[in-house]
Amino acid sequence: MDVNYSSSGDSLTFATLGGVIDLFTFTGPTPKEVVKQYQEIIGTPTLQPYWALGFHQCRYGYSKLQDAKDVVQGYKDASIPLDIAWLDIDYMNLWLDFTYDEVNFPAEEVKDFVDQLHDNNQKFVPIVDPGILAVDPSWDWAQDYDAYHSGISMDVFVKDFTNEKPYMGQVWPGPVHFPDWFHPNATEFWTTQLKNWHDVAEFDGVWVDMNEVSNFCTGQVCENSDPENCPTHQVDTQTQCCLSCTDVDPENALDNPSFLIGNDEGINDDKSPSPINFKTIPASAKHYGDLDEYNVHNLHGTMEAKVTSDAMESIRGTRSFVLSRSSFPGHGNHASHWTGDNAATWEDLKMSIVTVNDFALFGISMVGADICGFIGDSNEELCARWIQVGAFHPFSRNHNTFGAAPQEFYRWDSVAESARRALGMRYQILPFMYTLMWKANINGETVSNYLWSVFPEDEATHGVDKQFMLGDSVLISPVLQDQARDVDAYFPAGKWYNLFTLESLESAGEVVNLATELEEANAHLRGGKILPMAASGSLTTVDVQQNDFTLVVALPSDEGDSSGELFVDDGESIVVANFLHMVYSATSSSLTSKAVESSFDASNAVSTVKVLGGAEAKVQSATIQVNGDSKSNVDFVQEGEVLIFTLVDVGLGDEFVLEWS
């Protein structure tokens, strides 16, 4: 389907290949209400496991297990937070799903590596592609490949247009068949394969890639007529189609519709659209129940993600983490998403803000872009600035491609320092970000936002696409130009506080120039908000979950109140039955903490309260009343307009009133 927005801005034209359109109109009236109403139709985002909000490191091109081990050690030596180590297709034996390369990634050594990660409170996520090797009878090396034989015996593969035999495509393993996620046996097949693989090394999440579906060949029917040379098992030729593909029925209306949509428009030299079958499963292919690929093509990625998510919950008994390249409306209800194979360019850094915010509007809360860029060589300046953006996106992962220069943050001193600062702040505000994820799950709110979504009445925000908000509280204003050491950032009217320095600025709704050295990120807390923060110094999310908390009260410029909230649970239960939900309110002379729900026993303490912007006169005394007990004095210091209170024996779930005068 092509959707065209008129240059006059007064019409939308939907040009579709066919089918039935159910057209919903969401009236808002606010942007937030529009998104909530949309999610009433498609479902709200799934609540991610807490650890998934940590920092992820990956690349295509770790040629041996020792490379991955060295990377994990490199982050540790540089004191840069790292929660999740990833492996791309390098680990596979001849690129076969559910296998390990016996030479470069021996299964027992992978298990030891994963066990060590777990001992260090870290996680492991490997990649899986949908294509299952179509084993030729002449291949002695593949005759024991269970995924193929089980798939055939359970009849779970997509059929060609005859509906008699599995459709053959080609991806990394070579000739492949694709699971039919509509087949009633598909979940059992996929779960069994994942479980058997999980028994070897207990991975914590799954990355499902190439699931548009990607295909290195184009054709209505493909066969492997040269099994001695197909596949080549060589990385430089493996992506070249080695199958014999033909269009047996060239007049088939599904494969050759009368209307040509803008498929891959701009990729061809003449800028013409590609046929809808170009390098994917043909539209005439058949799914279970006599469904045509034509009608269900766009569902593949989300269907695979749902089956994978259900399988992982069954296998592990905990909340699943599944990352998928392809998505469809409702995808966020099952899995997360990243923006695909971006480039290591300043333009793609800028676009990452737009794409992440767009997918938030689409109902996918856990989304991010490959930090430092996937395609091409990144560089010190670009990588230092990119982490200052990616550290504040919900899904935060460094990833790049085979043959590109390494770009792990510790490889440059300036980038390492930039990462320590930006990720250090991310880990401090993870309690706030996790609360946003929970609110997205229960009522369809968004985590990453355009400014206009938070300030719709401020017309100056309507064109701002190089800054973003976390919830309605934290404003991120990154430097997005090479060699720049400042940035012009728009601040909606009100008082804002630098989260790194706690310095304030008052805005009438104007552009402010922010001096920003290469290692510095810009994150500002909005006046009128209360931010729950973890102690600094965390290197994993487990550290965050175990550390004491600080409540940062950002007073507004007027006499108004400030408010905030916090959600805490065990971070992994599939059904959230026990949790802590605290709400906070503050005036210029008091802070109140109340429990809305306290069925989860959090062991953390609230050790510090920082009040920003309210100390014009010298404070003489402070008291606290905890859980209705008698009042006691509280130690505090006053540093300019910042009041810092030190609390003793105050639990995260305690109700209290802190007063000062």
BELFEN-V469720 format. One record per pair of residues at least 24 apart in sequence whose C-alpha atoms are under 6 Angstrom apart, sorted by the first residue. I is the first residue (numbers start at 1). GAP is how many residues later the second one is. Records with the same first field share a line. If there is no record, write none. Layout:
# BELFEN-V469720
I: GAP / GAP
This chain:
# BELFEN-V469720
31: 422
36: 408
42: 288
43: 287 / 290
44: 289 / 397 / 400
45: 287 / 288 / 319 / 396
46: 287 / 288 / 395
47: 394
49: 270 / 522 / 523
50: 521
51: 490
54: 29 / 487
55: 27 / 28 / 341
56: 28 / 341
57: 28 / 340 / 341
58: 28 / 340 / 341
59: 340 / 341
60: 28 / 341 / 342
61: 341
64: 40 / 41
65: 40
80: 340
81: 458 / 459
83: 39 / 457
84: 38 / 39 / 40
85: 39
86: 38 / 39 / 40
87: 39
88: 39
95: 77 / 78
96: 77
98: 99
111: 90
124: 79 / 80
125: 78 / 79 / 80 / 81
126: 80
127: 80 / 81
128: 79 / 80
129: 79 / 80 / 81
130: 48
131: 45 / 46 / 47
132: 44 / 45
133: 40 / 42 / 43
134: 41 / 42 / 43
156: 24 / 30
158: 129
159: 126 / 127
160: 125 / 126
161: 123 / 124 / 125
163: 123
168: 54
170: 45 / 46 / 47
171: 44 / 45
174: 57
182: 106
183: 105
187: 120
191: 120
205: 116 / 117
206: 116
207: 115 / 116
208: 116
209: 115 / 116
211: 90 / 115
212: 89 / 114
213: 67
214: 66
215: 64 / 65
216: 25 / 63
217: 24 / 62
218: 60 / 61
219: 26 / 27 / 28
220: 26 / 27 / 62
221: 24 / 25
254: 29 / 30
255: 28 / 29
301: 25 / 26
302: 25 / 26 / 29
306: 28
318: 254 / 255 / 256
319: 253 / 254 / 255
332: 31 / 32
336: 30 / 31
337: 30
338: 29 / 30 / 31
339: 30
341: 33
342: 31 / 32
343: 30 / 31 / 32
344: 28 / 29 / 31 / 32 / 34
357: 91 / 92
360: 86
366: 28 / 29
367: 27 / 28
368: 25 / 27 / 28
370: 27 / 28 / 29
371: 26 / 27
374: 25 / 26 / 27
375: 26
376: 28
377: 27 / 28
384: 31 / 34
388: 34 / 133
391: 31 / 32
418: 101
428: 105 / 106 / 108
429: 104
432: 100
435: 131 / 132
447: 24
473: 52 / 53
474: 50 / 51
475: 48 / 49
476: 46 / 47
477: 45
485: 31 / 32
486: 28 / 29 / 30
487: 26 / 27
488: 24 / 25
495: 32 / 61 / 62
496: 28 / 29 / 30 / 31
497: 27 / 28
498: 25 / 26
499: 24 / 25
527: 27 / 28 / 29
528: 26 / 27 / 28 / 34
529: 25 / 33 / 34 / 35
530: 24 / 33 / 34
548: 56 / 57 / 58
549: 57
550: 56 / 58 / 59
551: 58
552: 57 / 58
553: 57 / 58 / 59
554: 58
555: 58
561: 25 / 26
562: 24
588: 26
589: 70 / 71
590: 68 / 69
591: 66 / 67
592: 64 / 65
593: 62 / 63
594: 61
604: 48
605: 45 / 46 / 47
606: 44 / 45 / 46
607: 39 / 40
608: 37 / 38 / 39
609: 35 / 36
610: 33 / 34
611: 31 / 32
612: 30
613: 28
614: 27
615: 26
619: 42
620: 41
621: 39 / 40
622: 37 / 38
623: 35 / 36
624: 33 / 34
625: 31 / 32
626: 29 / 30
627: 28 / 29
